[in-house]
Amino acid sequence: SSAGLQEKIAAYEGFVSQLEKFQDEKLEEVNEKFDKLCADFVEMTLYLE
């Protein structure tokens, strides 16, 4: 039925929205770790000079 299909579409859209939010959070975590790694590398390089 049309109502059932609309329910499935709404559930799918909710799922996609949650997935995008999760991906954004994980990407932010990775970026923060990468920034720290770069900062540590620069610090180590300056220390070795």
PDB file of N, CA, C and O in Angstrom:
ATOM      1  N   SER A   1       0.829  -1.196   0.000  1.00  0.00           N
ATOM      2  CA  SER A   1       0.000   0.000   0.000  1.00  0.00           C
ATOM      3  C   SER A   1       0.870   1.256   0.000  1.00  0.00           C
ATOM      4  O   SER A   1       2.064   1.210   0.296  1.00  0.00           O
ATOM      5  N   SER A   2       0.255   2.340  -0.330  1.00  0.00           N
ATOM      6  CA  SER A   2       0.966   3.620  -0.398  1.00  0.00           C
ATOM      7  C   SER A   2       1.472   4.059   0.972  1.00  0.00           C
ATOM      8  O   SER A   2       2.581   4.579   1.091  1.00  0.00           O
ATOM      9  N   ALA A   3       0.661   3.850   2.001  1.00  0.00           N
ATOM     10  CA  ALA A   3       1.054   4.246   3.358  1.00  0.00           C
ATOM     11  C   ALA A   3       2.248   3.425   3.822  1.00  0.00           C
ATOM     12  O   ALA A   3       3.162   3.953   4.456  1.00  0.00           O
ATOM     13  N   GLY A   4       2.241   2.135   3.508  1.00  0.00           N
ATOM     14  CA  GLY A   4       3.359   1.262   3.884  1.00  0.00           C
ATOM     15  C   GLY A   4       4.639   1.688   3.205  1.00  0.00           C
ATOM     16  O   GLY A   4       5.711   1.686   3.811  1.00  0.00           O
ATOM     17  N   LEU A   5       4.519   2.056   1.942  1.00  0.00           N
ATOM     18  CA  LEU A   5       5.695   2.508   1.189  1.00  0.00           C
ATOM     19  C   LEU A   5       6.225   3.818   1.769  1.00  0.00           C
ATOM     20  O   LEU A   5       7.436   4.003   1.894  1.00  0.00           O
ATOM     21  N   GLN A   6       5.317   4.719   2.120  1.00  0.00           N
ATOM     22  CA  GLN A   6       5.733   5.987   2.721  1.00  0.00           C
ATOM     23  C   GLN A   6       6.450   5.760   4.047  1.00  0.00           C
ATOM     24  O   GLN A   6       7.421   6.447   4.363  1.00  0.00           O
ATOM     25  N   GLU A   7       5.959   4.780   4.830  1.00  0.00           N
ATOM     26  CA  GLU A   7       6.622   4.441   6.097  1.00  0.00           C
ATOM     27  C   GLU A   7       8.036   3.943   5.852  1.00  0.00           C
ATOM     28  O   GLU A   7       8.977   4.335   6.543  1.00  0.00           O
ATOM     29  N   LYS A   8       8.173   3.071   4.853  1.00  0.00           N
ATOM     30  CA  LYS A   8       9.496   2.515   4.538  1.00  0.00           C
ATOM     31  C   LYS A   8      10.450   3.613   4.075  1.00  0.00           C
ATOM     32  O   LYS A   8      11.624   3.625   4.445  1.00  0.00           O
ATOM     33  N   ILE A   9       9.940   4.526   3.269  1.00  0.00           N
ATOM     34  CA  ILE A   9      10.766   5.642   2.785  1.00  0.00           C
ATOM     35  C   ILE A   9      11.203   6.517   3.959  1.00  0.00           C
ATOM     36  O   ILE A   9      12.362   6.925   4.031  1.00  0.00           O
ATOM     37  N   ALA A  10      10.285   6.804   4.874  1.00  0.00           N
ATOM     38  CA  ALA A  10      10.611   7.630   6.043  1.00  0.00           C
ATOM     39  C   ALA A  10      11.664   6.934   6.898  1.00  0.00           C
ATOM     40  O   ALA A  10      12.599   7.577   7.376  1.00  0.00           O
ATOM     41  N   ALA A  11      11.517   5.618   7.095  1.00  0.00           N
ATOM     42  CA  ALA A  11      12.494   4.865   7.888  1.00  0.00           C
ATOM     43  C   ALA A  11      13.853   4.885   7.202  1.00  0.00           C
ATOM     44  O   ALA A  11      14.882   5.051   7.856  1.00  0.00           O
ATOM     45  N   TYR A  12      13.856   4.716   5.883  1.00  0.00           N
ATOM     46  CA  TYR A  12      15.102   4.731   5.114  1.00  0.00           C
ATOM     47  C   TYR A  12      15.777   6.095   5.221  1.00  0.00           C
ATOM     48  O   TYR A  12      16.988   6.180   5.428  1.00  0.00           O
ATOM     49  N   GLU A  13      14.995   7.154   5.079  1.00  0.00           N
ATOM     50  CA  GLU A  13      15.561   8.504   5.179  1.00  0.00           C
ATOM     51  C   GLU A  13      16.138   8.752   6.567  1.00  0.00           C
ATOM     52  O   GLU A  13      17.186   9.385   6.700  1.00  0.00           O
ATOM     53  N   GLY A  14      15.456   8.256   7.605  1.00  0.00           N
ATOM     54  CA  GLY A  14      15.972   8.385   8.967  1.00  0.00           C
ATOM     55  C   GLY A  14      17.280   7.639   9.129  1.00  0.00           C
ATOM     56  O   GLY A  14      18.217   8.127   9.761  1.00  0.00           O
ATOM     57  N   PHE A  15      17.335   6.441   8.545  1.00  0.00           N
ATOM     58  CA  PHE A  15      18.550   5.635   8.610  1.00  0.00           C
ATOM     59  C   PHE A  15      19.713   6.349   7.908  1.00  0.00           C
ATOM     60  O   PHE A  15      20.816   6.424   8.449  1.00  0.00           O
ATOM     61  N   VAL A  16      19.464   6.864   6.717  1.00  0.00           N
ATOM     62  CA  VAL A  16      20.504   7.567   5.959  1.00  0.00           C
ATOM     63  C   VAL A  16      20.984   8.793   6.733  1.00  0.00           C
ATOM     64  O   VAL A  16      22.179   9.087   6.760  1.00  0.00           O
ATOM     65  N   SER A  17      20.055   9.501   7.357  1.00  0.00           N
ATOM     66  CA  SER A  17      20.412  10.680   8.145  1.00  0.00           C
ATOM     67  C   SER A  17      21.326  10.302   9.312  1.00  0.00           C
ATOM     68  O   SER A  17      22.323  10.978   9.568  1.00  0.00           O
ATOM     69  N   GLN A  18      20.980   9.214  10.024  1.00  0.00           N
ATOM     70  CA  GLN A  18      21.810   8.743  11.138  1.00  0.00           C
ATOM     71  C   GLN A  18      23.186   8.316  10.647  1.00  0.00           C
ATOM     72  O   GLN A  18      24.195   8.603  11.292  1.00  0.00           O
ATOM     73  N   LEU A  19      23.229   7.633   9.511  1.00  0.00           N
ATOM     74  CA  LEU A  19      24.492   7.169   8.940  1.00  0.00           C
ATOM     75  C   LEU A  19      25.386   8.360   8.585  1.00  0.00           C
ATOM     76  O   LEU A  19      26.584   8.345   8.865  1.00  0.00           O
ATOM     77  N   GLU A  20      24.805   9.384   7.972  1.00  0.00           N
ATOM     78  CA  GLU A  20      25.584  10.572   7.612  1.00  0.00           C
ATOM     79  C   GLU A  20      26.132  11.258   8.859  1.00  0.00           C
ATOM     80  O   GLU A  20      27.278  11.707   8.874  1.00  0.00           O
ATOM     81  N   LYS A  21      25.314  11.336   9.899  1.00  0.00           N
ATOM     82  CA  LYS A  21      25.761  11.948  11.159  1.00  0.00           C
ATOM     83  C   LYS A  21      26.933  11.153  11.739  1.00  0.00           C
ATOM     84  O   LYS A  21      27.932  11.728  12.171  1.00  0.00           O
ATOM     85  N   PHE A  22      26.798   9.837  11.742  1.00  0.00           N
ATOM     86  CA  PHE A  22      27.854   8.957  12.255  1.00  0.00           C
ATOM     87  C   PHE A  22      29.140   9.152  11.447  1.00  0.00           C
ATOM     88  O   PHE A  22      30.223   9.265  12.020  1.00  0.00           O
ATOM     89  N   GLN A  23      29.019   9.190  10.114  1.00  0.00           N
ATOM     90  CA  GLN A  23      30.195   9.372   9.258  1.00  0.00           C
ATOM     91  C   GLN A  23      30.864  10.714   9.534  1.00  0.00           C
ATOM     92  O   GLN A  23      32.091  10.794   9.593  1.00  0.00           O
ATOM     93  N   ASP A  24      30.071  11.761   9.700  1.00  0.00           N
ATOM     94  CA  ASP A  24      30.624  13.088   9.992  1.00  0.00           C
ATOM     95  C   ASP A  24      31.410  13.074  11.301  1.00  0.00           C
ATOM     96  O   ASP A  24      32.500  13.640  11.391  1.00  0.00           O
ATOM     97  N   GLU A  25      30.836  12.415  12.323  1.00  0.00           N
ATOM     98  CA  GLU A  25      31.515  12.345  13.623  1.00  0.00           C
ATOM     99  C   GLU A  25      32.825  11.576  13.512  1.00  0.00           C
ATOM    100  O   GLU A  25      33.839  11.994  14.071  1.00  0.00           O
ATOM    101  N   LYS A  26      32.812  10.455  12.793  1.00  0.00           N
ATOM    102  CA  LYS A  26      34.023   9.636  12.650  1.00  0.00           C
ATOM    103  C   LYS A  26      35.086  10.399  11.855  1.00  0.00           C
ATOM    104  O   LYS A  26      36.270  10.353  12.191  1.00  0.00           O
ATOM    105  N   LEU A  27      34.660  11.097  10.805  1.00  0.00           N
ATOM    106  CA  LEU A  27      35.608  11.856   9.994  1.00  0.00           C
ATOM    107  C   LEU A  27      36.250  12.961  10.828  1.00  0.00           C
ATOM    108  O   LEU A  27      37.445  13.229  10.702  1.00  0.00           O
ATOM    109  N   GLU A  28      35.459  13.591  11.670  1.00  0.00           N
ATOM    110  CA  GLU A  28      35.993  14.635  12.553  1.00  0.00           C
ATOM    111  C   GLU A  28      37.040  14.042  13.505  1.00  0.00           C
ATOM    112  O   GLU A  28      38.086  14.648  13.740  1.00  0.00           O
ATOM    113  N   GLU A  29      36.749  12.850  14.053  1.00  0.00           N
ATOM    114  CA  GLU A  29      37.714  12.168  14.933  1.00  0.00           C
ATOM    115  C   GLU A  29      39.022  11.896  14.200  1.00  0.00           C
ATOM    116  O   GLU A  29      40.105  12.148  14.728  1.00  0.00           O
ATOM    117  N   VAL A  30      38.911  11.381  12.985  1.00  0.00           N
ATOM    118  CA  VAL A  30      40.103  11.058  12.194  1.00  0.00           C
ATOM    119  C   VAL A  30      40.899  12.328  11.908  1.00  0.00           C
ATOM    120  O   VAL A  30      42.125  12.330  12.017  1.00  0.00           O
ATOM    121  N   ASN A  31      40.213  13.401  11.547  1.00  0.00           N
ATOM    122  CA  ASN A  31      40.896  14.666  11.267  1.00  0.00           C
ATOM    123  C   ASN A  31      41.632  15.189  12.495  1.00  0.00           C
ATOM    124  O   ASN A  31      42.755  15.682  12.386  1.00  0.00           O
ATOM    125  N   GLU A  32      40.997  15.082  13.669  1.00  0.00           N
ATOM    126  CA  GLU A  32      41.652  15.536  14.904  1.00  0.00           C
ATOM    127  C   GLU A  32      42.905  14.717  15.187  1.00  0.00           C
ATOM    128  O   GLU A  32      43.939  15.268  15.565  1.00  0.00           O
ATOM    129  N   LYS A  33      42.814  13.396  15.003  1.00  0.00           N
ATOM    130  CA  LYS A  33      43.976  12.532  15.242  1.00  0.00           C
ATOM    131  C   LYS A  33      45.093  12.840  14.250  1.00  0.00           C
ATOM    132  O   LYS A  33      46.271  12.845  14.609  1.00  0.00           O
ATOM    133  N   PHE A  34      44.713  13.098  13.000  1.00  0.00           N
ATOM    134  CA  PHE A  34      45.706  13.420  11.978  1.00  0.00           C
ATOM    135  C   PHE A  34      46.396  14.749  12.302  1.00  0.00           C
ATOM    136  O   PHE A  34      47.614  14.870  12.166  1.00  0.00           O
ATOM    137  N   ASP A  35      45.617  15.739  12.727  1.00  0.00           N
ATOM    138  CA  ASP A  35      46.196  17.036  13.105  1.00  0.00           C
ATOM    139  C   ASP A  35      47.193  16.877  14.247  1.00  0.00           C
ATOM    140  O   ASP A  35      48.263  17.485  14.234  1.00  0.00           O
ATOM    141  N   LYS A  36      46.838  16.054  15.238  1.00  0.00           N
ATOM    142  CA  LYS A  36      47.740  15.828  16.365  1.00  0.00           C
ATOM    143  C   LYS A  36      49.008  15.119  15.893  1.00  0.00           C
ATOM    144  O   LYS A  36      50.109  15.450  16.333  1.00  0.00           O
ATOM    145  N   LEU A  37      48.854  14.156  15.007  1.00  0.00           N
ATOM    146  CA  LEU A  37      50.005  13.435  14.466  1.00  0.00           C
ATOM    147  C   LEU A  37      50.942  14.403  13.736  1.00  0.00           C
ATOM    148  O   LEU A  37      52.160  14.336  13.902  1.00  0.00           O
ATOM    149  N   CYS A  38      50.375  15.298  12.932  1.00  0.00           N
ATOM    150  CA  CYS A  38      51.190  16.295  12.214  1.00  0.00           C
ATOM    151  C   CYS A  38      51.915  17.207  13.200  1.00  0.00           C
ATOM    152  O   CYS A  38      53.099  17.496  13.029  1.00  0.00           O
ATOM    153  N   ALA A  39      51.207  17.656  14.222  1.00  0.00           N
ATOM    154  CA  ALA A  39      51.818  18.537  15.223  1.00  0.00           C
ATOM    155  C   ALA A  39      52.956  17.808  15.938  1.00  0.00           C
ATOM    156  O   ALA A  39      54.022  18.383  16.163  1.00  0.00           O
ATOM    157  N   ASP A  40      52.727  16.537  16.295  1.00  0.00           N
ATOM    158  CA  ASP A  40      53.773  15.747  16.951  1.00  0.00           C
ATOM    159  C   ASP A  40      54.984  15.582  16.038  1.00  0.00           C
ATOM    160  O   ASP A  40      56.127  15.659  16.488  1.00  0.00           O
ATOM    161  N   PHE A  41      54.724  15.357  14.761  1.00  0.00           N
ATOM    162  CA  PHE A  41      55.805  15.170  13.795  1.00  0.00           C
ATOM    163  C   PHE A  41      56.640  16.447  13.667  1.00  0.00           C
ATOM    164  O   PHE A  41      57.870  16.393  13.652  1.00  0.00           O
ATOM    165  N   VAL A  42      55.964  17.588  13.576  1.00  0.00           N
ATOM    166  CA  VAL A  42      56.674  18.872  13.470  1.00  0.00           C
ATOM    167  C   VAL A  42      57.506  19.106  14.728  1.00  0.00           C
ATOM    168  O   VAL A  42      58.659  19.531  14.650  1.00  0.00           O
ATOM    169  N   GLU A  43      56.916  18.827  15.883  1.00  0.00           N
ATOM    170  CA  GLU A  43      57.621  19.001  17.152  1.00  0.00           C
ATOM    171  C   GLU A  43      58.871  18.110  17.196  1.00  0.00           C
ATOM    172  O   GLU A  43      59.938  18.552  17.622  1.00  0.00           O
ATOM    173  N   MET A  44      58.733  16.874  16.759  1.00  0.00           N
ATOM    174  CA  MET A  44      59.858  15.938  16.765  1.00  0.00           C
ATOM    175  C   MET A  44      60.946  16.410  15.792  1.00  0.00           C
ATOM    176  O   MET A  44      62.136  16.332  16.095  1.00  0.00           O
ATOM    177  N   THR A  45      60.524  16.895  14.631  1.00  0.00           N
ATOM    178  CA  THR A  45      61.478  17.378  13.629  1.00  0.00           C
ATOM    179  C   THR A  45      62.271  18.563  14.168  1.00  0.00           C
ATOM    180  O   THR A  45      63.489  18.630  14.002  1.00  0.00           O
ATOM    181  N   LEU A  46      61.572  19.501  14.818  1.00  0.00           N
ATOM    182  CA  LEU A  46      62.247  20.671  15.385  1.00  0.00           C
ATOM    183  C   LEU A  46      63.204  20.249  16.496  1.00  0.00           C
ATOM    184  O   LEU A  46      64.282  20.824  16.646  1.00  0.00           O
ATOM    185  N   TYR A  47      62.811  19.255  17.264  1.00  0.00           N
ATOM    186  CA  TYR A  47      63.654  18.763  18.358  1.00  0.00           C
ATOM    187  C   TYR A  47      64.941  18.140  17.813  1.00  0.00           C
ATOM    188  O   TYR A  47      66.007  18.269  18.415  1.00  0.00           O
ATOM    189  N   LEU A  48      64.828  17.460  16.661  1.00  0.00           N
ATOM    190  CA  LEU A  48      65.990  16.761  16.096  1.00  0.00           C
ATOM    191  C   LEU A  48      66.961  17.700  15.380  1.00  0.00           C
ATOM    192  O   LEU A  48      68.118  17.345  15.154  1.00  0.00           O
ATOM    193  N   GLU A  49      66.493  18.891  15.025  1.00  0.00           N
ATOM    194  CA  GLU A  49      67.373  19.814  14.285  1.00  0.00           C
ATOM    195  C   GLU A  49      68.504  20.345  15.143  1.00  0.00           C
ATOM    196  O   GLU A  49      69.325  21.129  14.666  1.00  0.00           O
TER     197      GLU A  49
END
